[in-house]
Amino acid sequence: MKVFLTSLKVKQTIKTSLTLHLLPHQGETWESVQPILKTKQQEKERVKDSWYCRFRPGTGDRDHMLLAVCVYHKHWMPPNHNLEAHNGYYLELDTRTQKWYNVKGEELTDMPLTKERADELVQVFDTEHSDVFTFHYVHPGSVALDNDGRPHLLYKISVDGEVEGLRVGRGRKKMFYVKWNGSHWTEPISVSGPDGAEFDEDGDIEFLESGSRLEAVFAVSNKTHSTVASFVSNDTGQSWNPGQPLMTLKGPGKFRTSAFVANGRPDARIAAYLLEPNQRQIGAYRKCYLIGNDGAIRRPIRQADVCHGELVGEKGSLCVPNDNYEDMNFGENVVAS
C-alpha cells in the first residue's frame, strides 16, 4: 500500500483539518481519508486554529514510518490575517497499521488532534510563551532519522520583525535544529549563515556517511545574491559550519528549494526554482534547476527555456515580459530541465 498526503493550499488548511489520503491500488482509487490535525474556531477570539506541516518518509529499519514536522498557524480572520505561527510539533504514522504515534512511541488515539492535545502530546518546543523567540513566526523545515531511529528536525524561526499587526512574520528568519535525545527534545540551535540573510523555509536534512555527521541544504538570500547552501555538523547537530555552496546567482531573486531528490546522485541532489521580483504572480513560469555537489546540471538555454527557446508553446501571460532574449539572465547560460 502506498501512502500519499495532501499538500493543502492555505484556504483549505484554514477551513478543514489537515488530512491523510491513501492510494491502496497504485493510484486507481482513493480511500481512507484520515484527519490528522484539527482546524477549529476559537471561542474567545476571531481566530481559527490551523496547521502547516512537511512530511518525509522514514529510513532504515523505520522506512515504514511517515514523519510529520508541523507548526501551529494562528489564523486571524480578515481583516486582521497575518503570518503568525508558533511552536514545533512532531508525530509519526506507521503505514503498516495506519496508527499515529508521538516521539515517545505512545499511540495517538484521539485523532485528529486539537491544538490543546497537540500541545500536550506532540509539541517539540514552545514559542508562544518564549522569552527568546518573540516574533511570532515559525515554519516547518524537515526531518532525518539517525541510526537509532531518533528524529533530527529543522525549523525556520523569525529573529526580528513586528510582534503584532499585519506584518507579523515578515522579518528576518534563521534555520534552527532540534533533536530527540531519547528522553527529551533539545533546545533549538541556530544553523550558521550569513548575517542579514533571509532563509528559505524549504530544503532538507540528512545524515552523511557516518552516524554523527549531518548536512542541511536550503536557500539563503540577501539583497545582492541567492545561494543554495550546504551546512555541515560533525557532532550530531551541536555545532554547524558552512559547507560548499552548491549554486549562487547574483541579483534580487530568491531560490526556493525542494526536499532531497529520491534516489538522487552526487550531481543531482535537490531541485530549486528562482523567484524573481517580476514573477510574483501565481502560476508564472520560473527558472528551475537540478542541483548537485558541483552546481546545476547543464543544458542549453534554447532547449530548456519554454518562453523563448525551442519548447515555446502556449505560454500566455505566464512568461516574463521580455522581448529581448539575450537579456534573459539564466545564470552562466544554463538551466536544468
URNOR-V750208 format. One record per residue. N is the residue number from 0. D_FIRST is the distance of its C-alpha to the first C-alpha in Angstrom with 2 decimals. Layout:
((N D_FIRST) (N D_FIRST))
This chain:
((0 0.00) (1 3.79) (2 6.58) (3 9.96) (4 13.32) (5 16.36) (6 19.33) (7 21.97) (8 25.53) (9 28.38) (10 29.48) (11 26.10) (12 25.74) (13 29.19) (14 28.78) (15 25.38) (16 23.28) (17 20.67) (18 17.31) (19 13.55) (20 11.59) (21 7.97) (22 6.87) (23 4.77) (24 7.22) (25 7.77) (26 9.92) (27 12.01) (28 11.77) (29 11.54) (30 11.56) (31 11.96) (32 14.28) (33 15.23) (34 18.56) (35 18.95) (36 22.62) (37 25.23) (38 27.72) (39 31.02) (40 34.69) (41 37.02) (42 40.03) (43 42.78) (44 41.91) (45 40.80) (46 37.54) (47 33.86) (48 31.53) (49 28.88) (50 26.34) (51 25.23) (52 22.27) (53 20.72) (54 17.30) (55 16.56) (56 13.93) (57 15.27) (58 16.94) (59 18.27) (60 17.63) (61 15.82) (62 13.27) (63 10.54) (64 12.62) (65 12.93) (66 16.72) (67 18.75) (68 22.41) (69 24.33) (70 27.89) (71 29.76) (72 31.40) (73 34.58) (74 34.70) (75 38.35) (76 38.98) (77 41.14) (78 43.68) (79 42.86) (80 39.33) (81 38.84) (82 36.25) (83 36.76) (84 33.81) (85 33.88) (86 32.34) (87 29.27) (88 26.24) (89 23.28) (90 20.28) (91 16.93) (92 13.55) (93 11.93) (94 8.17) (95 8.29) (96 10.86) (97 10.75) (98 14.36) (99 16.52) (100 19.31) (101 22.42) (102 23.69) (103 25.58) (104 22.54) (105 23.62) (106 21.08) (107 21.51) (108 21.96) (109 23.70) (110 21.15) (111 21.92) (112 24.48) (113 27.89) (114 29.99) (115 32.00) (116 29.15) (117 27.52) (118 30.97) (119 31.17) (120 27.78) (121 26.13) (122 29.09) (123 29.70) (124 33.14) (125 35.45) (126 37.25) (127 38.42) (128 41.14) (129 41.59) (130 45.00) (131 43.49) (132 40.88) (133 42.89) (134 41.88) (135 39.05) (136 36.30) (137 33.11) (138 30.04) (139 26.74) (140 26.51) (141 23.80) (142 22.73) (143 22.62) (144 22.21) (145 25.11) (146 25.29) (147 25.39) (148 22.23) (149 24.51) (150 23.95) (151 26.51) (152 26.69) (153 28.53) (154 30.10) (155 32.71) (156 35.67) (157 38.89) (158 42.02) (159 44.56) (160 45.07) (161 45.80) (162 45.10) (163 45.47) (164 45.66) (165 43.79) (166 43.58) (167 41.61) (168 38.93) (169 40.80) (170 42.48) (171 41.76) (172 38.50) (173 37.59) (174 34.41) (175 34.15) (176 32.25) (177 31.22) (178 29.73) (179 28.93) (180 31.43) (181 30.19) (182 32.37) (183 32.65) (184 31.91) (185 34.56) (186 36.64) (187 35.61) (188 37.18) (189 38.15) (190 36.77) (191 40.01) (192 40.72) (193 43.73) (194 45.89) (195 45.55) (196 42.25) (197 39.53) (198 36.09) (199 33.01) (200 30.28) (201 27.54) (202 27.20) (203 25.38) (204 26.17) (205 25.37) (206 26.98) (207 29.08) (208 30.24) (209 31.54) (210 29.92) (211 32.47) (212 32.65) (213 30.78) (214 30.79) (215 30.24) (216 30.45) (217 31.22) (218 33.92) (219 37.44) (220 40.08) (221 43.64) (222 46.34) (223 47.03) (224 43.77) (225 39.98) (226 38.24) (227 34.72) (228 35.61) (229 34.45) (230 35.34) (231 35.25) (232 35.64) (233 36.87) (234 37.01) (235 33.52) (236 34.23) (237 37.73) (238 39.29) (239 38.24) (240 40.07) (241 39.70) (242 38.30) (243 38.95) (244 38.44) (245 35.95) (246 37.50) (247 40.29) (248 41.72) (249 45.00) (250 45.51) (251 44.37) (252 40.76) (253 37.74) (254 34.62) (255 31.20) (256 28.54) (257 24.78) (258 22.56) (259 22.85) (260 21.53) (261 18.39) (262 19.89) (263 23.24) (264 26.65) (265 29.91) (266 31.23) (267 28.15) (268 26.61) (269 26.48) (270 27.06) (271 29.79) (272 31.77) (273 35.36) (274 36.27) (275 39.96) (276 42.52) (277 42.91) (278 39.20) (279 38.29) (280 37.44) (281 33.85) (282 32.36) (283 35.08) (284 34.55) (285 34.57) (286 35.14) (287 31.89) (288 31.81) (289 29.56) (290 31.13) (291 31.42) (292 33.93) (293 36.72) (294 36.10) (295 34.62) (296 33.85) (297 36.88) (298 37.11) (299 40.21) (300 40.46) (301 41.44) (302 38.15) (303 35.93) (304 37.99) (305 36.79) (306 39.82) (307 42.63) (308 41.45) (309 40.54) (310 37.36) (311 39.23) (312 38.04) (313 37.94) (314 38.17) (315 39.98) (316 40.63) (317 37.63) (318 39.61) (319 42.12) (320 45.60) (321 47.40) (322 49.54) (323 50.45) (324 47.69) (325 49.43) (326 49.25) (327 45.47) (328 44.44) (329 41.36) (330 42.22) (331 43.78) (332 43.27) (333 39.68) (334 36.31) (335 32.78) (336 30.96))
